[in-house]
C-alpha cells in the first residue's frame, strides 16, 4: 500500500517499509539473535516490525545477498535518546568477514506501517 524511496547523491542507502502485522511473531527467532531477543520486548508487534524493518534497511544498504539477518546484522537501541531529538533512531551494524559498518537507522510510524532508513 505504501512505497518508500530514499535517494542520496553520494552515500549508499537502505530503506524499508512494512505493515504492522502480528504474523511477525512467528518468525522472530529467524531474524533476531538471542541477545536481541533478550534485550527487547519480543511480545510487542511494533518492536518486532521495527527490528525487521531496520535489518531490511541494513541488508539493502549492504547491497549483496550473502547476509544472514540473525548473524551479520545487529540492531540495538541508541545509548541515549534525548527528548529533543526529532528523528528517533536505532544503532545498526553490518559485519561480514572483514567488512564492518555501524550506522544510525532512523524510523517513523506511518499509517499502520514502520519506515526505517539508513545510510553509509
N, C-alpha and C positions, 0 to 999 in steps of 0.2 A: 504493500500500500504506500510506503514511503521509500524514497530514494535518497541516498547521501552521496555527495560528490565533494571531494577535497582536493584542491589543486594548489601546488606551491611551485614557484618559479625555480627554486634552487634545491630544496630538500626532498628526499624521499618521504612519502607519507603513507599512512594507513588509516582506513576508516571503515566502520561497520555500524549498521543499524539493525536492531532486532525487536520484534514484537515481544511484549512481556507475556509469556505463556508458561503455565505450570509444568508442561512436559519436560522442561529443562531439568527438573529434579531426577528424572530417570537416567540422565547421562552425566550427572555432576562428577562421578568418580572417574569418568573417561577424560575429562579435561582439567580437573583440579588436582594438584599434588596433595599429599597427606598434610603437609604444612599449611597450605592454603585452606584446606577443609577445616583444620583445627583453629584457624585464626579469623574465620568469617562466620556469620550466621548462615549456615548452609540450608536452613529451613526457609529462608526468605527468598522468594522468587525474584524480586527485584535485584538482590545482591548476586544471585547466580547468573541472571541475564547480563548484569553489568560485567562480571568477570568473563563470561563467554565473549561478550562484545569486545572487551578490552583485549583479550587474547586473539580474537579475529583481526582486530586492527593491527596488532603486532605482527601477526602472520602475513598480512598484506604488505606491511612496511618492509619486512624482510624480503618478500618477493620471490622466494624459492620454495619448492614444495616439500622438502625433506625435513620438516619440523614436526615434532610431537608436542601437542599442546601441554601435556602433563609434565613433560621433561624439559623441553627447550624454551618454554615461555613461562615467565613468572609475573605475577601481579600482586602488589601489596598496597595497602593504604599509605598515603603520604604521612611522613613523620609528624608534621604539624599542619593543621588545617586552620587557617585564620578565618574568622567570620567576615573579614574584609575582602577575601578572595572572591572575585566574580565568577571564576571558572574552576569548579571543583575538579580535582584530578587524582589519579592513582599513579603509582610508580610501576612501570613495566620494564621487564628485562628479557632480552633475547640472548641465549647462549647456545652456540652450535660450534663444536670444535674450538678453533682459535678466535672465532667471532664472538664479540660481546658488545651489547648496546644496552644502555639504560636511558629511559626517556619518560617524560610525563605523558599520561594518557588522560585527556580531558573528556568529560562526559556530560550528557544532558538527558533529561527525561522529556520526551516529546510525544504527545498524543498516544499514550499507551505503548511507547517504544523507548528503547535506550539507544542513544547515539554515543559512540566512542571514537576518538580520533587522536592520532599521534604523528610526530614527525621525527626524523633522524637528527 
